[in-house]
Amino acid sequence: MRVIPTAEEATLGDHRHFPGARLLIACSLCGWSKSYRVERVIERLRQLKTGGYATGLTQVARRVAWPCPGCGRVHWRASFAWPPGIDEREVKRLANRYRN
């Protein structure tokens, strides 16, 4: 996964600026990671009535309560990332598709 550099105060709603991107939850201590569809995370937060599009990525990372499968500790970070196989050409194609 290629991590997308974003501002510290980035929200889940900002995923619209990065077509094809996924939410990457990674352990800050050992580097184990898992990606999720951003829409699925937003829907789950709405079901729990604890957030939505305006929820910050740092808040999402703090809400993850399960221990890391790699090291067993709870210290997560969240960011947007492009999955393998998506190059600049594919990103432009998806941006044009979403815009039109």
N, C-alpha and C positions, 0 to 999 in steps of 0.2 A: 504494500500500500504506500502511495506517495502522500505524505502529510501536506496539507495546504496551509501555508502560514496565514493566520488570521489575527485580528486584534484581540486583546485580553478580554474585552467585553462583548465578544461575538455571541450571537443568540442562535437558537435552532432555526429561526426564520431566515437567517442569512444563507441557508443551504440553496436558496433559489439563485444565488450569484455563482454557484459552483455546480453546473449541470453534471449529473452522473456521480456526484460525490456521495460518500457514505459517512456516517458518524463512527469514528474510531475511538473505542474505549481501550486505553492501554494502562498497564501497571507502570507507575513511575519508578518502581524499584527494580523490577527484573525485565521489563519490556514486553511481557506477554500481552497480546492484544486480540480484540474481536471487533468486527464491524457490524453495523446495523443500518437498516434503511431509516432515514431521518423521519419520514412520514410515520413509520411504525412507532418510533419513540415519542413523537408528538401526540399521536393517538393514545398511547398508553398513559402519558402524563395527564391528558384530558380526562381519561376514564378515572384516574385516581384523584382528579380535581386538584392537582398540585402544579400545573404548568401548562405550557403550550408553545406557541411560536416565539414568545418573548422570553422564554427560559434561556438563561445563559449557559454556555458550555461548561463553565466551572460549577454551576449548580447541578448540572447533569452528572458530572463526575463525583460530586459530593453525595448524591443520592444512591450511587452504587454501593450496596452494603455487603455483597458477597465477597468472600476472600478470593484472592488471585489463585488460579489453579497452578501457577508456576512456583510462587514463593509462599503462598498462604497468608500474605498480609493484605491489608486494605488501604491502598494509597493509589487512587486512580487519577487519570487525566483524560480529557475528552477533546477531540479535534475533528475537523473534516479531513477526509482523505479520498483520493481517487484510487479505485481498485486497479489491480494489474491488468494490462491490456488496453487501458484508455489512454490514448495519446492526445496531443494538442488538436489534431484534426477531428477526432471523435468529440472532444469537448466543444469545439466550434459547431459541429453538426448538431449536437444536442441543444446548444444555446439557440441556434436558429430555429430548431423544431419547437422549443418551448415558447420562443418569442412569437412565432407565427401561429 
